[in-house]
Amino acid sequence: MPIYEFTCQSCGLRFEHLFRRVSDQPTHPCPNCEGEGTRQVSAVSFAFKHPASQRNGPLPPNTGTSDDWNFDKAIGHDATEKWGKIHENNARKDKMIAEAAKEGRGISRDHLVRKREGGYREVGEGERKYINQNREAAHAVSQAATKQAKDKE
């Protein structure tokens, strides 16, 4: 049974929904505000798990990736830790988005930035205008480059 992630277009909440079978449904109602949630691309969840008999054994598993089993194990451990932090940070952001929605403010993850002392904060109106101006300028440059490439053909 697949789990799909959605982001609400009204309140910005990111939520998951479990379907009984694979679905092509691009939207789903938000559990917070009943708005329309659009389906997002989800991060893959994985963990490197070696059998207990091989954790300290002399023979590495034949994974075909490396001759150094300890190196593979270190990479797997590091990846598991980093994905754990990513999921933890996303949960913090989703909590802030839900709290803002209760106050009547519609924000999304694009409105949150990391604080130097840790955690996240909502960008101010001046910062938001500056960010949007930069995005518009980058979009205009991208469009001009695409048009120029088409003109050369």
C-alpha positions in Angstrom: 0.0 0.0 0.0 1.7 3.2 -1.1 1.9 6.4 1.0 1.8 9.6 -0.9 2.9 13.1 0.4 0.8 16.1 -0.4 1.2 19.9 0.3 -1.9 22.0 0.9 -2.2 24.9 -1.4 -4.2 26.9 1.2 -2.4 26.5 4.5 1.0 25.0 3.3 0.7 21.9 5.5 2.6 18.9 4.3 0.8 15.6 5.0 0.7 12.0 4.0 -2.1 9.7 2.9 -2.1 5.9 2.6 -3.9 4.5 -0.5 -4.9 0.9 -0.8 -3.3 0.7 -4.3 -1.2 2.8 -6.6 -3.1 6.0 -7.4 -2.7 8.6 -10.2 -4.8 11.0 -8.1 -2.8 14.3 -8.2 -4.7 16.0 -5.3 -6.2 15.1 -1.9 -8.1 17.2 0.6 -6.1 18.7 3.5 -6.9 17.3 6.9 -6.2 20.7 8.5 -8.2 23.1 6.4 -10.0 20.9 3.8 -8.0 22.8 1.0 -6.6 21.1 -2.0 -3.3 19.3 -1.4 -1.0 18.6 -4.4 1.0 15.4 -4.5 4.8 15.8 -3.9 7.8 13.7 -4.8 8.8 11.9 -1.6 12.3 11.0 -0.3 13.1 7.3 -0.4 13.3 5.7 3.1 15.9 3.0 3.5 18.4 1.6 6.0 21.4 -0.6 5.6 20.9 -3.7 7.8 23.4 -6.5 8.0 22.5 -9.7 9.7 23.8 -9.9 13.3 26.1 -12.7 12.3 27.9 -10.4 9.9 28.3 -7.3 12.0 31.6 -8.3 13.4 32.4 -11.3 11.3 35.5 -11.6 9.1 33.7 -12.1 5.8 31.8 -9.2 4.2 28.5 -9.7 2.4 28.8 -9.8 -1.3 27.1 -6.5 -2.2 29.2 -5.8 -5.3 29.8 -2.3 -4.2 33.1 -2.4 -2.4 35.7 -4.8 -1.1 35.8 -3.0 2.2 32.8 -4.1 4.3 33.5 -1.6 7.0 33.6 1.2 4.5 30.1 0.1 3.2 28.9 -0.1 6.8 30.2 3.5 7.6 28.5 4.9 4.5 25.2 3.2 5.4 25.4 4.5 9.0 26.1 8.0 7.8 23.3 8.0 5.3 20.8 6.7 7.9 21.8 9.5 10.3 21.5 12.2 7.6 18.1 11.0 6.5 17.0 10.9 10.1 18.0 14.6 10.5 16.2 15.5 7.3 13.0 13.9 8.5 13.4 15.5 11.9 13.9 19.0 10.3 10.9 18.5 8.1 8.7 17.5 11.1 9.8 20.8 12.8 8.9 22.8 9.7 5.5 21.1 9.3 4.7 21.9 13.0 5.5 25.6 12.4 3.4 25.6 9.3 0.4 24.0 11.1 0.8 26.5 14.0 0.8 29.4 11.5 -2.3 28.0 9.8 -4.1 28.0 13.1 -3.3 31.7 13.4 -4.7 32.3 9.9 -1.4 32.7 8.2 -0.7 30.6 5.1 3.0 29.8 4.9 5.0 26.9 3.3 8.5 25.5 3.7 9.6 28.3 1.3 8.8 30.8 4.0 11.1 29.2 6.6 14.8 29.7 7.0 17.4 28.2 9.3 18.5 30.3 12.3 22.2 30.5 13.2 21.5 29.3 16.7 19.4 26.4 15.5 15.8 25.9 14.5 13.9 27.8 12.0 12.2 31.2 11.6 9.6 32.7 9.3 11.0 35.2 6.8 9.8 38.8 7.1 7.8 40.7 4.5 10.9 42.6 3.4 12.9 39.4 3.0 10.0 37.7 1.2 9.9 40.6 -1.4 13.7 40.4 -1.9 13.6 36.6 -2.3 10.7 36.9 -4.8 12.5 39.6 -6.8 15.6 37.3 -7.1 13.4 34.4 -8.1 11.7 36.5 -10.8 15.1 37.7 -12.1 16.4 34.1 -12.2 13.3 33.0 -14.0 13.6 35.8 -16.6 17.3 34.9 -17.2 16.3 31.2 -17.6 13.5 32.1 -20.1 15.9 34.4 -22.0 18.5 31.6 -22.2 15.9 29.1 -23.4 14.7 31.5 -26.0 18.2 32.2 -27.2 18.9 28.5 -27.5 15.8 28.0 -29.5 16.6 30.9 -31.8 20.1 29.3 -32.6 18.4 26.1 -33.8 
